[in-house]
Amino acid sequence: EFDLTGRLAVVTGGAAGIGRAIAEVLAEAGARVVVADRDFAAAKATASALKGHALALDVTDAEGCETAATKLAAGHGPAAILVNNAGIVQNAPSLDVALADWRRVIDVNLHGVFHTARAFGRHMVAAGTGSVVNISSICGEVTVHPQPQAAYNAAKAGVNLLTKSLAVEWAGRVRVNAIAPGYTATELTLLGRSKPEWFNTWLAGIPMGRLANPREIALAVAFLASDAASYITGTVLTVDGGYTA
Ligand code: NAD
């Protein structure tokens, strides 16, 4: 049931970080992986390492998502697996945050998931089968400290209920679940907009005493994507080393 041989899997933001690890693990399980990323050069590098396809895709471009999904379905058939992983972080206190930054975070992290879920999901629902996995965050359920990131938290909370909403709408045809990772070692946490002194606060809050490796998130995605999770839909699976426990 864990085998994904021959299944077409689209991973947004699949060029780097957690998305790249997801693409790798799905490919190891036998999937034909489509690495969809706004950074096309990086997507091509990841895809060629995995003998997959690269797709230039900005998830904020609703029309571009529809076109890409239609083209993919025409060329390769509907995706069997869609992983909505593309995301960004912007840290700013709510009293000061520039509206453009607030909107950008919601646009990529929430609207982006809707655009791709609807575009690729349209073909999956028509085919009557498939699995969508959205990469949310523990920030969709609790606040984290000390970085101020209300837009990110709000977007991820939105992803959790979008996940449940689509799961119910598409029940019996396409399963829709989310993974809520805790702190994971990628550009987003390690460099991105994080400050080095934040690490100690984060580590103090993680019972397992370390960040996740991207592969540890990817393995949970592979489970939800596979037939091993055939009765699981509308679930947000937390993978956080005990942070929210
Ligand atoms: P990352 O910055 O390392 O990689 C993100 C990838 O997404 C990059 O390849 C980037 O080019 C791509 N991307 C960004 N915006 C895009 C867009 N508009 N369209 C298409 N592709 C786009 O980030 P990461 O840490 O791997 O995060 C991946 C996901 O996991 C995000 O949704 C993030 O919110 C979530 N997450 C990360 C952590 C963490 O600690 N790293 C924790 C919880 C959740």
Residues whose N, C-alpha, C, O or C-beta is under 5 A from the ligand:
A	BS01	NAD	G13 A15 A16 G17 I18 G19 A36 D37 R38 D39 L57 D58 V59 T60 N85 A86 G87 I88 V108 I135 S136 S137 I138 P181 G182 Y183 T184 T186 E187 L188 T189
